[in-house]
């Protein structure tokens, strides 16, 4: 048991994890971490490539006795999801993460930890820095913008690689071998705002939903956790059927690939309706707590007066379209796999709602392990948007990673796991976007698997990683590299 960070960082993996945790590295803000990786390689006289997308490729020659073993590509991403609670003071553009140990788990303080996927970077750096670990020729590629667009992986030039086996370290369950993942696409519905004016007898109130657990929109979508945007839409619709009020702005969620935990609407209501609306909201507090008692027991609705004078508000037409959008845009599991028991095949997450001076945007992350189903779900969202006279923007379309039953890499990792631990390794697929699919499209015949330690509540401020699992998974990873000359 490590008692403090000083003891923990004596282990090379956690040393490098702590180092990169000092560097802000939210998606789209990777210049500093990319440059750090380049300096790391240059200081060790390793071949390094930094491309225009800020991806970094570092190459290291095989150690003695491994010169004839096939080259291995080791891959992860440098960016992280930047989530915090609304009342947490932390600037993800400049502040380092504040690491802390709780029992045998490592957390950040009131923010995401970035173990997704900083742990891959830490593994790679520890391996590249080591002089006593036998391994074949290595091609380490650390990509950018995985959490938002996968544009980093998409921009990688395949000419830089000789390797035919890819070890991705972006899985989150120790003792499980990931061999397939879903494809995804980001869809944004853009609603133009028509403005009106609030009346003199109206007062401003905030309706805020808080206390939801959220989570990764792929990994946690089957846990039936509440979506703050969808819940707020239900409440606003019911209020509109009974009371006259106006909406001045509505915002919810921070990332399209994170199930939204908080959402807020600023509304203008008539003075005489304050008390009955408060009573209605209290009823919905009870309704939501009952519906979500097992998944989100801490869900709460807050109704608070705001010091805002007369101001432009959404026209009745815009307000109707906002509420209709919140009700109709789908969220949650859309289909389960009939091939792999318990695997979500298709889902969508209404992750972000944002009000600007001229538009309201609704951002959804669609995932499916079947390309045609993904396309159908995009058509569904497009149809809803067209019905409401909204623009549709589609980006960050990335491919699925199909299961290969004849994978030599899969067989290798299964055999070394059984050899090391005396039991079978569980082979799994995941309903999340893994960059393996992008690299498989780029490099014909590439054989890929994904591993990683136990990481919990990713994409939330409660994200944490198991310290013993990280060490165990690292040792298994190194053991397998060591045994490659006997298996390949």
Secondary structure, DSSP 4 states (H G I P E B T S, - for coil): ---SHHHHTTSHHHHHHHHHHTS--BTT--HHHHHHHHHHHHHTT-EEEE-TT--EEEEEPPPTT-TTSPPEEEEEE--B---B-TT----TTTPPP-EEEETTEEEESSB---HHHHHHHHHHHHHHH-SS-----EEEEEES-TTTT-HHHHH--GGG---SEEEE-----TTEEEEEEEEEEEEEEEEEPPEEE--TTEEEEEEEEE----EETTTSGGGT---HHHHHHHHHHHHHHH--EEEEEEEE-S-TTEE---EEEEEEEEGGGHHHHHHHHHHHHHHHHHHTTTT-TT-EEEEEE----S-EEE-HHHHHHHHHHHHHS--EEEEE-SSSTT-EEEEEEEEEEEE-SSEEEEEEEEEESSHHHHHHHHHHHHHHHHHTT-EEEEEEEE--B---TT-HHHHHHHHHHHHHHSSPPEEEEEEEE-THHHHHHHSTT-EEEE----EESTTSTT-EEEHHHHHHHHHHHHHHHHHHHHH-
